[in-house]
Amino acid sequence: MDNKPKLTSLHVNTYALSNGLLTMASTAPMTYIMMFCTDYLGISPVAYGTAMGIAKTFDFFVCILAGPIIEKSNMKHGKYISWVRILTCTLFFGNIIQLMDTSAFISNPTIKLIIVCIGYCLFHGSMNFNATVRGSLVRKLAGANMEDRRRLTTRQSQVGAAVSIIASAITLPCISFVEGLTGSPTLGYFLVTLAFSLCFLACNIFFIKLASPFDPPAPQTAAKQSASLKDMIEAIVTNKQMFILVLTYTLFNVGSQISAGVTTYFFRVTGTFSKYTIAITTRSIVAFIASMVIPPIGKKIGKKNSLVLGRFLWSAGALFIYIFALRKDGSANLVLMTIGMCMLRAATYTYMPFGVNYWLDCAEYGYYTTGKDMRGFAAAIMNIPTKIGMAIGGTAVGYLVAWAGYVPPVGDKLGYFEHMNRYMMVIGLIPAVIGVAAGILTMFFYKLTDEEAAMYAKANAEKDSVIEA
């Protein structure tokens, strides 16, 4: 008799909402952290880039260790749910520390930057574990049912897009409201981040309660299974499809990190910062529409074609910004800039609804072809390209902003770039070239089809049933 709990819409929606609220909670830190450091904490772009390079390198090493640590663990509340319980707290505190203005009691910019980096490492280090356990929970919640797997990841992308509309529309106005109320230009960043983080905290606690039956505690002997860094590396290098996926995602993430890291400066230096909320809210609305409209298309053309299409469409959006976002007189063309931003975000929804399924498909392929079960590492491997992209692209941002000659604002005087043409290359042309390269690699070297993936998952599930019997 099968005692496995049944996956319901409540499970699917809560899984998606908890992740969406985490994204909402991290909106202010992810969007404004560099500007917060350079404009309010008095930290130079080069110092920021160097410190973040160190922090993101540390974050990467945590990332590659997260998978083996999780797979070796066997805590009393379930293999993955136990981690969700711990991470709920570490994500909360790491997130709010990033935008704390320590200027009132610390004058040294280096110490202030160290505190920012501590918060960054706590939050993003926790995200390494969180992304891994949430990805692994897809297999726990859905089993070998490919439609349920797709339902979980698609709903997650849809809810994430819907929550982003709210976050985009209210984040900056709320920050400005607090500034007007208190006279502090920085307190709003902290209080808004705190409020959003509390929403995530409440929802994630509810998700833990719902998902626990799907991840019951295993016998203590299960913790003795092989799960080392060597095993995870083997899961990549011996699986040619997984290796290509890691390579192309890494390349693309470098470009997207560069683009995302400097977008705020466009509105800052063109004197249109008050319009930023309109632009990012419009982008979020378009993203939500894309999340509803595009997944059926993706289902029809398949995961690989969706991934290739997304890479090229994203590159077209970056190139559009490079060519059209700035007028010849140096003023911002807000309409065309917003269109370019919408193109970037919408393009990701050609493949984002499949989420961890790309990595699970590769892991099923590896298990079927080699007989060695590395599926537990799929979600951990998924996080590696993101972290490499953040380490390389996120570090490069500081140096590229300095290369473009950024001068922070003083009093009522706007900040500016001494070489605006270089800045436009950073925000548009360089990311576009990187995105095209990622698309070409995916087109010619990633071979796994949806039909093959479903066949591998079914065969592997039957093999598991025989072993368990």
Salt bridges, closest charged atoms under 4 A:
ASP39 OD2 - ARG268 NE 2.96
ASP59 OD2 - LYS387 NZ 3.11
GLU147 OE2 - ARG150 NH2 2.67
GLU147 OE1 - LYS299 NZ 3.72
ASP148 OD1 - ARG151 NH2 3.25
ASP215 OD1 - LYS140 NZ 3.72
ASP231 OD1 - LYS372 NZ 3.96
GLU234 OE1 - LYS372 NZ 3.37
ASP361 OD2 - LYS303 NZ 3.03
GLU364 OE2 - ARG149 NH2 3.15
GLU364 OE1 - ARG375 NH1 3.50
ASP373 OD1 - ARG375 NE 2.82
ASP450 OD1 - LYS303 NZ 3.53
ASP464 OD2 - ARG375 NH2 2.65
